[in-house]
Amino acid sequence: MCPAGFRNFLLLASSLLFSGLSAVPQSFSPSLRSGPGALCRLSQAESERRCRAPGQPPGGTLCHGRGRCDCGVCICHVSEPGVYFGPLCECHEWVCETYDGSTCAGTCHCGRCKCDNSDGNGLVYGKFCECDDRECIDDETEEICGGHGKCYCGNCYCEAGWHGDKCEFQCDITPWESKRRCTSPDGKICSNRGTCVCGECSCHDVDPTGDWGDIHGDTCECDERDCKAVYDRYSDDFCSGHGQCNCGRCDCKLGWYGEKCEHPHSCPLSAEESITKCQGSSDLPCSGRGKCECGKCTCYPPGDPRVYGKTCACDDRRCEDLDGVVCGGHGTCSCGRCICERGWFGKLCQHPRKCNMTEEQSKSLCESADGILCSGKGSCHCGKCICSAEEWYISGEFCDCDDRDCDKHDGLICTGNGICSCGNCECWDGWNGNACEIWLGTEYP
């Protein structure tokens, strides 16, 4: 049994702790009042001045509209546990997003990362402060990339004639000779599929499951992916299963022909007629989502009811976000497009039409790190950026991303098997590769 006095002490301490976390900012100064319940020592004008954001004129919003001003101190309206709004209630939320298992490599302030650049060199940057160009500094010369390259996000990209993690090694051949040895028959360096290091091509191996990778050859001139039809990605077959792949070209078996041995001689249609019939209004046969055989499409992935239509034109996976939620839970999907419920709008019905924020509050959440509203490429609605529809490729929380940076395969961004997120492909389950072009799953349901 605890003594009554001790119990009372615990109750008092816990109540003070709760009230301190839930309402009063850390800068609260009780000395502004002469005693409990006493009058404030400050004039009303001075009290309000202390509760306004710097630069706000007299009569402007107090405590950013998220609290009340009590004797020069903002008492914030805390609506949920663990949310702290700052001395002037300026933060909408204080928790930063996580990156690579950790929350912000710098200091988290108002839900955004502030990178540690105390020396003023600006070498630490990125949304999560994940880029640290100090890793590019050569220990001996103390220069970035040894003075022979440029650093991007902690990685050195060396000038011609230099190589190594920090461009510390010089080639024993001239840059001209190195370039000559790496030039492919079509005149491109490593066929634009690899990196030239001292006269030798290091090919970009996009499929780590293969013996030598999809791309190989002295100048990376062979790309086995060129032998794979769209539907071959779900199996180990090349050339539609009716031929042999030799350096990116199909040699078809008897009875089959076409660029990827996809057309049987027994079909009354020509290869061109078959493809035209499978294309419909799309730029690709079966919309890049199925197998065209004698003018008829079989949609893929096999057995997935979300991809359908005469030419596989409908892909309801497009209505899902990365968590698999269809139309944000506020609409229905029809042939890959969201039909939003009343009161919601947006590509994934993610925006409410009614907003309970003031315009000032909303705009404060739409400002990018440089202080520009939605990076100058969109409009702000209820604290969220709506990127310009005229520039389809602009995306991101602050319209600061370019989806044209996402890799393509078969003419489709992320090969239609993932979502382009800020220039990188986020692949759906079972898919891998820079462009989500590699099927690593088992049998599809």
MARLO-554799 format. One record per atom (N, C-alpha, C): residue in one letter; x, y, z. Coordinates in steps of 0.1 Angstrom, whole numbers, plus 5000, padded with zeros to 4 digits. Example, Ala and Ser with C-alpha at 12.3 -4.5 7.8 and 13.67 -1.06 7.14 Angstrom:
REM MARLO-554799
A513249435078 A512349555078 A513249675078 S512849785071 S513749895071 S512950005079 
//
This chain:
REM MARLO-554799
M500849885000 M500050005000 M500950135000 C500650224991 C501350354991 C500750445000 P501550525007 P501050635016 P500150735008 A499150785014 A498250875007 A498950995001 G499951045009 G500751165004 G501451134992 F502051014991 F502850974979 F501950964967 R500750904969 R499750894958 R499351024953 N499151124962 N498751254958 N499851324950 F501151294954 F502251354947 F502351294932 L502051164931 L502151104918 L501051164909 L499851184914 L498751234907 L499051374902 L499651454911 L499951594908 L501051594897 A502051514898 A503151514888 A502651464875 S501851364874 S501351314861 S500451414854 S499551484863 S498751594857 S499551704851 L500551744858 L501451854853 L502151814840 L502651684840 L503351634828 L502351634816 F501151584818 F500151574807 F499851714802 S499551804811 S499251944807 S500352004799 G501651974804 G502752034797 G502951984783 L502651854781 L502851794768 L501751834758 S500551854764 S499351864755 S499052004752 A499452104759 A498952244757 A500052344756 V500952354766 V501752474768 V503152454761 P503552544752 P504852534746 P505952544756 Q507152494752 Q508252494760 Q508752634765 S508352734757 S508852874760 S507952944770 F506952874776 F506052934785 F506752994797 S506453124800 S507153194811 S506153244821 P505953174833 P504953214842 P505253344849 S506453404847 S506853524854 S506153644848 L505453624836 L504753734830 L503453774838 R503053684847 R501953714856 R502553724870 S501953814878 S502453834892 S502053714901 G501053634897 G500653514905 G499553444898 P499153324903 P498053254897 P496853334896 G496253344884 G494953414883 G495153564882 A496353614884 A496553754884 A496553814870 L496553944870 L496554014857 L497854004850 C497854004837 C499053994829 C499854124830 R501154114831 R502054234832 R502154304819 L501854234808 L502054294795 L500754364790 S500954464782 S499754534776 S499254434766 Q498054454761 Q497354374751 Q498154374738 A498654494734 A499354504722 A500654434723 E501454434734 E502654364736 E502454214736 S501354174743 S501054034744 S500753974730 E499954054722 E499654004708 E500854004699 R501754104701 R502954114693 R503753984695 R503853934708 R504653814710 R504053694705 C502753694702 C502053574697 C501953574682 R502453684675 R502353684661 R503653644655 A503653584643 A504853534636 A505653664632 P506953654631 P507853764627 P507353824614 G507253954613 G506854014600 G505354034599 Q504553974608 Q503153994608 Q502754134613 P501854204606 P501454344610 P500554334622 P500354444629 P499354444640 P497954404634 G497254324642 G495954284638 G496054154630 G497254104627 G497453974620 G497053854629 T497053744622 T496653614629 T497553584641 L496953554652 L497753514664 L497953364664 C499153324668 C499453184670 C499153104658 H499353164646 H499153094633 H497653044632 G496753094640 G495353054639 G495152914645 R496152864653 R496052724658 R496052724673 G495752844679 G495752844694 G495252984699 R495353004712 R494953134718 R496153194724 C496153324725 C497253404731 C496953434745 D497853384754 D497653414769 D498853484774 C498753614776 C499853694781 C501153674774 G501053684761 G502253674752 G502753534749 V501953434754 V502353294752 V501253224744 C501553144734 C500553074726 C500152944733 I498952924735 I498452794740 I497752724729 C498452624723 C498052564711 C496852464713 H496052454702 H494952364702 H495452224698 V495752144708 V496352004705 V495151914703 S495051854691 S493951764688 S494251624689 E495451584690 E495851444691 E497151424699 P497351314706 P498551294714 P499751294705 G500851344711 G502151344704 G502351454694 V501451544692 V501651654682 V501951784690 Y503051844686 Y503451964693 Y503652074682 F503052184685 F502852284674 F503952394674 G504852394683 G505852504684 G505452624692 P506452704695 P506252824704 P505152914699 L504952924685 L503853004680 L502852924673 C502752794676 C501852704670 C502052694655 E503352714651 E503652724637 E503752584630 C503952484637 C504052344631 C502752274630 H502452224618 H501252144617 H501552004622 E502751954621 E503151834627 E504651834629 W505151764638 W506551774641 W507351644638 V506651544635 V507351414632 V507751414617 C509051384615 C509551374601 C509351234595 E509151224582 E509051094576 E510351024578 T510250884577 T511450804579 T512050774565 Y513350754565 Y514150724553 Y515150614557 D515150504551 D516050394553 D516150354568 G514950354574 G514850314588 G515050414598 S515450534595 S515750634605 S514950764601 T514750844611 T514050974609 T515051084607 C515251124595 C515951244592 C517451244597 A518351254588 A519751254592 A520251384598 G519351484598 G519651614604 G518751634616 T518251754617 T517351794628 T515951804623 C514951734629 C513551744625 C512851864631 H512351954622 H511652074627 H510352094619 C509252094626 C507952114619 C507752014608 G508151894610 G507851784600 G508851784588 R509851874589 R510851884578 R512251874583 C513051814575 C514451794580 C515351924577 K516051964587 K517052064586 K518452004586 C519152014576 C520451944575 C521552014583 D522451934588 D523551984596 D524652034587 N524652164584 N525752224576 N526352344584 S526852304596 S527352414606 S528552484600 D529352414591 D530552474585 D530152554573 G528852554569 G528452644558 G528752594544 N529252474543 N529652424529 N528452364522 G527352334528 G526152284521 G526352144515 L527252064521 L527451934516 L526451824520 V525651864530 V524651764534 V523251824529 Y522451744522 Y521251794516 Y520351684513 G519151714507 G518151614504 G516951624513 K515751574509 K514551584517 K514751524531 F515551414532 F515751354545 F517251374550 C517951474543 C519351494546 C520151364543 E519651284533 E520251164531 E521551174522 C521751284516 C522851304507 C524051374515 D525151304515 D526251364523 D527551364514 D527751474507 D528851484498 D530251484505 R530251484518 R531551474525 R532151334522 E531351244519 E531851104516 E532651104503 C532551214495 C533351224482 C534651284484 I534951334496 I536251404498 I537351304499 D538451324491 D539551244491 D540451274504 D540751164511 D541551184524 D542851244522 E543551214511 E544851274508 E544851414503 T544051444493 T544051574487 T543051664494 E542051604501 E541051684508 E540151754498 E540151714485 E539351764475 E538151674472 I537051734467 I535951644463 I536251564451 C536151434452 C536451344441 C537851364436 G538751404445 G540151414442 G540451524432 G539451614429 G539551714419 G539451664405 H538951544403 H538851484390 H537451434387 G536451494393 G535151444391 G534151534398 K532851494397 K531851574404 K531051474413 C530551524425 C529951444435 C528451474434 Y527651364434 Y526151374436 Y525751274446 C525151324457 C524551244467 C525551144473 G526751184475 G527751104481 G528551004471 N528251014458 N528950934448 N529651014438 C530850974435 C531751044426 C531451004411 Y531351094402 Y531251074388 Y532551134382 C533451044377 C534751084374 C534851144360 E535851234358 E536151284345 E536851174336 A536851194323 A537551094315 A539051074319 G539450944319 G540850914323 G541050894338 W539950904346 W540050874360 W538950784365 H539350704375 H538350614380 H538650584395 G537750504401 G537850484416 G536750544423 D536550504436 D535450554444 D535550704445 K536750764446 K536950904447 K537850964436 C537750894424 C538450934412 C539950954415 E540450854423 E541850864427 E542850794418 F542350714409 F543250634400 F543150694386 Q544350704380 Q544350754366 Q544650634356 C543950634345 C544050524335 C545450524329 D545850404325 D547150394318 D547050414303 I545850444298 I545750484284 I545050624283 T545150684272 T544650814270 T543150814270 P542450924274 P540950924273 P540450894259 W541150944249 W540750914235 W540750764232 E541850694236 E541950554234 E540850474242 S540650524254 S539550464263 S538250474256 K537950594251 K536650614244 K536550524232 R537650514224 R537550434212 R537250284215 R537850234225 R537650094229 R536250064234 C535650174240 C534250154245 C533150184235 T533550234224 T532550274214 T531950154207 S530650144207 S529950024201 S529750054186 P529349954178 P529249964164 P528250074160 D527350114168 D526350214165 D526850354169 G528150364174 G528750494177 G528550544191 K527850464199 K527550504213 K528550444223 I528850524234 I529750474244 I529050364252 C529550244251 C528950124258 C527550104255 S527150144242 S525750134237 S524750204246 N525250304254 N524350374263 N523750274273 R524450164276 R523950064285 R524950024296 G526050104297 G527050074306 G527950194308 T529050174316 T529950274320 T531350234315 C532050334309 C533350304303 C534450344314 V535250244317 V536350264327 V537650214321 C538450304317 C539750274312 C539650184300 G538750204291 G538650124279 G537850004280 E537249974291 E536449854293 E535049894297 C534049834292 C532649864295 C532149774307 S531649844316 S530949774327 S529449794325 C528849684320 C527449684316 C526449694328 H525349764326 H524349784336 H523549654336 D523749564346 D523149434347 D521749464354 V520649464346 V519349494352 V518749374358 D519149254355 D518549134360 D519649054368 P519649064381 P520748994388 P520548844389 T519348794383 T519148654384 T519848574373 G520248644362 G520848574350 G522348544352 D522848454343 D524248414344 D525148534341 W524848604331 W525748724327 W524948854327 G523648844330 G522748964329 G522148974316 D521149064315 D520449084303 D521249154293 I522249244298 I523049324289 I524449274289 H525049244278 H526449194278 H527049224264 G528349184263 G529049214251 G530249304254 D531249314246 D532449394248 D532049544250 T531049584242 T530549724243 T529149734247 C528649624254 C527249624260 C526249624248 E526649574236 E525849584225 E524649484225 C524749384233 C523649284233 C522749304245 D521449314242 D520449344252 D519349234250 E519449134259 E518549014258 E517049064260 R516849174266 R515449224268 R514749244255 D515549274244 D514949304231 D514349174225 C514649064231 C514048934227 C512748904234 K512448974244 K511348944253 K510149024249 A509048954245 A507749014243 A507249054257 V506249144257 V505649194269 V505249074279 Y504648974273 Y504148864281 Y505248764285 D506448774279 D507548684283 D508048724297 R507748834302 R508248874315 R507748784326 Y506648714324 Y506048624334 Y506648484333 S507648464325 S508248334324 S509748354321 D510448244319 D511848254315 D511948244300 D510848254292 D510948244278 D511548364271 F512148344260 F512548454251 F511848424238 C511648534230 C511148514216 C509748444217 S508948484226 S507548434228 S507548284230 G508648224233 G508748084235 G508848004222 H509048074211 H509148014198 H510448044191 G511448064198 G512748104191 G513948104201 Q515048144195 Q516348154203 Q516848294202 C517248344213 C517748484213 C519248484212 N519748564202 N521148574199 N521548724199 C522148774209 C522548914211 C521449004208 G520248984214 G519149074213 G518249054201 R518548944193 R517748924181 R517148784181 C515948764177 C515248634177 C515448554164 D515948434166 D515948334155 D514748234157 C513748244149 C512448184151 C512448034147 K511747954155 K511547814151 K510647804139 L510647684133 L509747664121 L508347684124 G507547754116 G506147774118 G505847904125 W506947984129 W506748114136 W507548224129 Y507048344130 Y507848454125 Y507448584132 G508148694129 G507948814136 G509148864143 E509148984147 E510349034154 E510648964167 K509648914173 K509748834186 K509148694184 C509048644172 C508548514169 C507148494175 E506348604174 E505048604180 E503948564171 H504248554158 H503148524148 H503248394142 P502148304142 P502248174136 P501948184121 H502648104113 H502348094099 H500948054096 S500347974106 S498947924103 S497848034104 C498248154109 C497248264111 C496848324097 P495548334094 P495248394081 P495548544080 L495848614091 L496248754091 L497748764090 S498148874083 S499648904083 S500048954097 A501348954099 A501849004112 A501449144114 E501449224104 E501049364105 E499549384108 E498749304102 E497349304104 E496949264118 S497749154123 S497449104136 S497849214147 I498949284145 I499349384155 I498449504154 T497949544142 T497049654141 T495749624149 K495249504147 K494049464154 K494149464169 C495349414174 C495649414188 C495849554194 Q496249644185 Q496649774190 Q495449864194 G494349854186 G493249944188 G493650094188 S493350164198 S493650304198 S494950324206 S495650224211 S496850234218 S498050244209 D499150284215 D500450294207 D501150154207 L500750064216 L501349934217 L500349824215 P500749704210 P499849594209 P499349554223 C498049534224 C497449494237 C497849594248 S498049724244 S498249834253 S499549804262 G500449714257 G501649684264 G501349604277 R500149544277 R499749464289 R499349324286 G499649274274 G499249144271 G499849084258 K499448964255 K500048884244 K499148894232 C499648934221 C498848944208 C499248824200 E498248744197 E498448624188 E497248614178 C497548634166 C496648624155 C495448724157 G495848844161 G494848954162 G494048954175 K494348864185 K493648854197 K494548874209 C494048954219 C494848984231 C494548884242 T495648844249 T495448774262 T496148864272 C495348914282 C495849014291 C496748954302 Y497749024306 Y498648984317 Y498749094327 P499149064339 P499648934345 P498548824344 P498948704343 P497948594341 P497048584353 G495748584350 G494748564361 G494448684369 D495048794366 D494748924374 D493548994367 P492448994374 P491249054369 P491249204367 R492349264373 R492449414372 R492849464359 V493349374350 V493749414337 V492849344327 Y492149414319 Y491049354310 Y490749444298 G489849404290 G489449474278 G489949404265 K489349434254 K489649374241 K491049384238 T491649504241 T493049534238 T493749554251 C493249504262 C493849514276 C494049664279 A493149744275 A493249894277 A492949934291 C492249844299 C491849884312 C492849814322 D493349904331 D494349854341 D493949924354 D493149854362 D492549904375 D493649914385 R494849864383 R495949884392 R496350034393 R495950114383 R496250254383 R495450334393 C494350274398 C493550334408 C494050314422 E495150234423 E495650204437 E496850294440 D496950324453 D498150394457 D499150284462 L500350324467 L501350224470 L500950134481 D499950164489 D499450084499 D498249994495 G497950004482 G496849914476 G495449974478 V495350094484 V494050144486 V493450204473 V492250164469 V491650204457 V490950334458 C491350424449 C490750564449 C490650624463 G491750604471 G491850664484 G490650634493 G489850534490 G488750494498 G487550584496 H487650674486 H486550774484 H486050774469 G486050654463 G485550644450 G485650504444 T485250484432 T485250354426 T486150364413 C486650244409 C487550244398 C486850194385 S486950264374 S486350214362 S487450224351 C487850114346 C488850114335 C490050194338 G490650184350 G491850244354 G491750394358 R490450444359 R490250584363 R489250584375 C489550674384 C488750684396 C487550774394 I486350724398 I485150804398 I484950844413 C485150964416 C485151004430 C483751024436 E483650994449 E482351024456 E482151174457 R480951214460 R480651354462 R481551414473 G482151524471 G482951584481 G484451554480 W484851474470 W486251444468 W486651464454 F487951484451 F488451494438 F489951464437 G490451454425 G491851424424 G492051294416 K493151264411 K493451144403 K493151014411 L493351024424 L493050904433 L492050944444 C491251044441 C490151094450 C490751134464 Q491951194463 Q492751214476 Q492451354482 H491751444475 H491551574479 H490051604483 P489851654496 P488451684500 P488051824494 R486851844490 R486451964484 R486252074495 K485852034507 K485652124518 K486952124526 C487352234531 C488652244539 C488352324552 N488852274563 N488652344576 N489852424580 M490752454570 M491852544573 M491652684567 T492352774574 T492352914568 T493252904556 E493153004547 E494053014535 E495553024539 E495753104550 E497153114555 E497752984560 Q496952914568 Q497352784572 Q497652684561 S496752684551 S496952594540 S498252634532 K498452754529 K499652794522 K500952764529 S500852774542 S502152744550 S502552604549 L501652514546 L501952374544 L502352334530 C502052424521 C502352404507 C503752464502 E504352534511 E505652594507 E506752494507 S507552494496 S508652404495 S509852464503 A510952394504 A512052434512 A512552574509 D512452614496 D512852744492 D511852854494 G510652814500 G509652914504 G508652944492 I508852874481 I507952894470 I506752804471 L505552854468 L504352774469 L504252664458 C504252544463 C504252424454 C505252434443 S506452484446 S507552494437 S507252574424 G506152654425 G505752734413 G505152654402 K504752524405 K504252434395 K502952374398 G502152434407 G500852384411 G500152484420 S498952444424 S498152524433 S497952454446 C497652534457 C497552474470 C496052464474 H495652344479 H494352324484 H494352244497 C493852314507 C493752244520 C495152184525 G496152264523 G497452224528 G498152114519 K497652084507 K498251994498 K498352054484 C499552024478 C499752074465 C499051994454 I498352064445 I497751994433 I498652044421 C499451954416 C500351984405 C499652014392 S500252094384 S499652144371 S499352024362 A498052014357 A497651904349 A498251924335 E498652044331 E499152064318 E500552004316 E501251994327 E502551924327 E502351794335 W501951684328 W501551564334 W502651494342 Y503951534339 Y505051464345 Y505451534359 I504851644363 I505151714375 I504451644387 S505151604397 S504551534408 S505351564421 G504951494432 G505651514445 G504851594454 E505251584467 E504451654478 E504451804475 F505451864470 F505552004467 F505752034452 C505251934443 C505351944429 C506851974425 D507751904432 D509151924430 D509851804422 C508951714417 C509551594411 C509151594396 D509951524388 D509751514374 D509651364370 D508451314367 D508251174364 D508851134351 R509351224343 R510051184331 R511351114334 D511851134347 D513051074351 D512850924354 C511650884355 C511450734358 C511750654345 D512350544347 D512750454336 D511550394329 K511750374316 K510750314307 K511250184302 H510250104298 H510549974291 H509349944283 D509549904270 D508349884261 D507550004259 G508250124261 G507550254259 G506650294270 L506650224281 L505750254293 L506650294305 I506250404312 I506850444324 I506650334334 C507750284340 C507750174350 C507150054344 T507150044331 T506649924323 T505149904327 G504449994333 G503049974337 G502949884349 N504049854355 N504049754366 N504449824380 G504249954380 G504550024393 G504150164392 I504450244402 I504050384402 I505350464402 C505350574394 C506450664394 C506350754406 S507350754414 S507350834427 S508550914427 C508351044424 C509451144424 C510751094416 G510451054404 G511551014395 G512050874396 N511550794406 N511950654408 N510650564407 C510850444401 C509750354400 C509550274413 E508350284419 E507950204430 E507150084425 C507849964425 C507249854418 C506149774426 W505149724420 W504149644426 W504749504430 D504149434439 D504649304444 D504949214432 G506049144433 G506449054423 G507349114412 W507449244412 W508249314401 W509549374407 N510549384398 N511849434402 N512449504390 G513549564392 G514249634381 G513949784381 N514849864375 N514750014375 N513450054369 A512949984359 A511650014353 A510549914356 C510749834367 C509749734371 C509549634359 E510549614352 E510449524340 E510749384342 I511149344354 I511649214357 I510549144366 W510049034361 W509048954369 W509848854378 L509748874391 L510448784400 L509448704409 G508148724406 G507148654414 G506948514410 T506148444417 T505848304414 T504548314405 E503748204405 E502548204396 E501648314401 Y501048384392 Y500148494396 Y498848434400 P498148494410 P496848444414 P495848444403 
//
